[in-house]
Amino acid sequence: MEYQLPQCETLILEKQGPTLFITINRPDVRNAMSLQMVAELSTIFSEIENDISIRAAVIRGAGGHFCAGGDIKDMAGARSQKAGEGRDDPFYKLNRAFGQMIQQVNESSKVVIAITEGAVMGGGFGLACVSDLAIAGPTAKFGMPETTLGVIPAQIAPFVVERIGLTQARRLALLGLRIDATEACTLGIVHQVAESEEQLSDMLNQALERVRLCAPDATAETKALLHRVGHEAMAGLLDDAAEKFAAAIRGPEGAEGTMAFMQKREPKWAELPNQ
């Protein structure tokens, strides 16, 4: 079933072939992440999960910034509510809603690409860290400023550690550092750094071309397998992976991939649908 794009208050959605472009559209506040935006992103990633026509999701910010972190208005709104105990606290609910969304993006079967420019702070930093490919523009500045504000990076810290390791995550989080795109690439937060808007577009197009050439089911299974590494016993993981390999090679994508290779042609999944 093909995904029908919903109307969003905080996002602009555009489907081009097998790619869904998601633009965070709150440029007046440097695309700060509101509860409404969290809810809309969560809905979108839930709905595209079963849409076989979408193979990649590209997340970008409007107005030259990716995302400057949490929305101060939501924080003020939570503070004005009656304090609760534990999970009944409004701040718990606000923070945890973001964590659930970012986990959803992290575990999406689609290829998630983040185009990072300008402010990539706090929650925006976390969102970049759960992408499969992150490309930075020359203006991008990354940071975990939470400790300088008297709070903690509660929901993003685990994903930052998974992205760049505990040693570097400690340095960034405990010192509240801000770094440029070059250092972010060195640390592994992003994979590529563009020197211009034109180069940024070229890098994105090259990545989407590679997505086109890769079998969608095999890509999804591979992503799921990668996420399991380090979370379960290796022997059991490899046993299960071998079963999935056998199923894949005997399945329609395996048969088509082999045939396409033998016939020196592109596989059928590389054919783009009408846009």
Secondary structure, DSSP 8 states (H G I E B T S, - for coil): --------SSEEEEEETTEEEEEE--GGGTT-B-HHHHHHHHHHHHHHTT-TT--EEEEEEGGG-SB-SB-HHHHHHHHHS---SGGGSHHHHHHHHHHHHHHHHHT-SSEEEEEE-SEEETHHHHHHHT-SEEEE-TT-EEE--GGGGT---TTTHHHHHHHH-HHHHHHHHHHT-EEEHHHHHHHTS-SEE-SSHHHHHHHHHHHHHHHHHS-HHHHHHHHHHHHHTTTS-HHHHHHHHHHHHHHHHHSHHHHHHHHHHHTTS--GGGS----
